[in-house]
Amino acid sequence: MRVMVVGPQKELIPGPYVVRMGGWTLERYLAEAPESQVWEFVHGEVVMHSPATAEHQAPSIRMW
C-alpha cells in the first residue's frame, strides 16, 4: 500500500507528520502494512509516521 500525504493544493507534504487511519483490523494491518515504513496498529487504527532519517530509524512495524 502506498500512502501519499498532500496539502490543500495537492502538493506533497515532506514531513514531519503523523497519519491516523481508522477502521482497520489486525488481519488487514498484518497483510497490508509495509515493512519499509514505520506503521503501528493501535486500537483499530493504523498510525503512520513520516519517514525517519537513517540515524533515527525505528523498527518497521510495531504492534501494541
KEKE-3310 file (N, C-alpha, C; in steps of 0.2 Angstrom, whole numbers, plus 5000, padded with zeros to 4 digits):
npx = (5004:5003:5005:5001:5004:4996:4994:4982:4983:4986:5000:5014:5017:5032:5035:5039:5025:5010:4999:4983:4973:4958:4947:4953:4957:4966:4971:4970:4980:4992:4993:4994:5002:5016:5033:5044:5041:5037:5024:5010:4999:4985:4973:4962:4966:4977:4993:5003:5019:5029:5043:5057:5074:5090:5098:5088:5080:5066:5060:5052:5038:5027:5017:5004)
npy = (4994:5011:5027:5043:5059:5074:5092:5105:5111:5100:5097:5088:5084:5085:5082:5084:5072:5064:5051:5045:5031:5025:5011:4999:4981:4969:4959:4964:4974:4967:4961:4972:4982:4991:4984:4993:5005:5015:5009:5008:4998:5002:5000:4997:5007:5013:5020:5030:5036:5050:5047:5042:5048:5040:5039:5039:5029:5018:5002:4993:4989:4990:4983:4986)
npz = (5000:4996:5003:5001:5007:5005:5003:5004:4991:4983:4984:4989:5006:5015:5028:5045:5050:5056:5052:5054:5052:5053:5057:5054:5054:5064:5055:5043:5044:5046:5034:5025:5029:5026:5027:5025:5031:5045:5053:5065:5074:5083:5094:5083:5074:5061:5063:5055:5053:5048:5036:5044:5048:5043:5055:5065:5063:5066:5071:5058:5059:5072:5085:5097)
capx = (5000:5007:5001:5005:5001:4996:4991:4976:4984:4989:5007:5017:5020:5038:5035:5036:5018:5008:4993:4979:4968:4953:4943:4957:4958:4973:4972:4972:4986:4997:4993:4995:5006:5023:5039:5049:5039:5035:5017:5008:4992:4983:4965:4959:4969:4984:4996:5009:5024:5033:5049:5063:5080:5093:5100:5083:5075:5064:5058:5047:5031:5026:5011:5003)
capy = (5000:5017:5032:5050:5065:5080:5098:5108:5112:5094:5097:5083:5087:5081:5079:5078:5071:5058:5050:5040:5029:5021:5005:4993:4975:4967:4955:4969:4978:4962:4959:4977:4987:4990:4984:4998:5011:5014:5009:5005:4996:5004:5000:4998:5012:5012:5026:5031:5042:5052:5044:5043:5048:5034:5039:5039:5024:5013:4995:4995:4988:4988:4981:4987)
capz = (5000:4995:5005:4999:5011:5001:5006:5000:4984:4980:4984:4994:5012:5016:5035:5049:5051:5058:5049:5058:5048:5057:5054:5052:5058:5064:5050:5037:5046:5045:5027:5020:5032:5023:5031:5024:5034:5052:5054:5071:5075:5090:5095:5077:5070:5059:5064:5051:5055:5042:5036:5049:5045:5044:5062:5069:5060:5071:5068:5053:5061:5079:5087:5104)
cpx = (5004:5002:5005:5001:5002:4992:4985:4977:4987:4996:5009:5019:5026:5038:5038:5028:5016:5001:4990:4974:4964:4950:4947:4956:4965:4975:4974:4979:4992:4998:4995:5000:5013:5028:5044:5047:5037:5028:5016:5001:4990:4976:4961:4961:4976:4987:5003:5013:5027:5040:5054:5069:5084:5096:5094:5078:5073:5062:5052:5040:5031:5019:5010:4997)
cpy = (5006:5023:5039:5055:5071:5086:5100:5109:5106:5093:5092:5087:5082:5079:5085:5078:5065:5057:5044:5038:5024:5015:4999:4987:4973:4963:4959:4972:4973:4961:4965:4982:4986:4989:4989:5005:5010:5015:5006:5003:4997:5004:5001:5004:5011:5019:5026:5037:5044:5048:5046:5044:5042:5034:5038:5033:5019:5007:4997:4994:4986:4987:4983:4982)
cpz = (5000:4998:5004:5003:5007:5005:5002:4993:4980:4980:4990:5000:5014:5023:5039:5049:5054:5055:5053:5053:5052:5053:5051:5056:5059:5058:5044:5038:5044:5038:5023:5023:5029:5028:5031:5027:5041:5053:5061:5071:5082:5090:5088:5072:5068:5060:5060:5052:5048:5042:5040:5045:5047:5052:5067:5067:5066:5068:5063:5055:5068:5081:5095:5106)
residu = (MET:ARG:VAL:MET:VAL:VAL:GLY:PRO:GLN:LYS:GLU:LEU:ILE:PRO:GLY:PRO:TYR:VAL:VAL:ARG:MET:GLY:GLY:TRP:THR:LEU:GLU:ARG:TYR:LEU:ALA:GLU:ALA:PRO:GLU:SER:GLN:VAL:TRP:GLU:PHE:VAL:HIS:GLY:GLU:VAL:VAL:MET:HIS:SER:PRO:ALA:THR:ALA:GLU:HIS:GLN:ALA:PRO:SER:ILE:ARG:MET:TRP)
# end
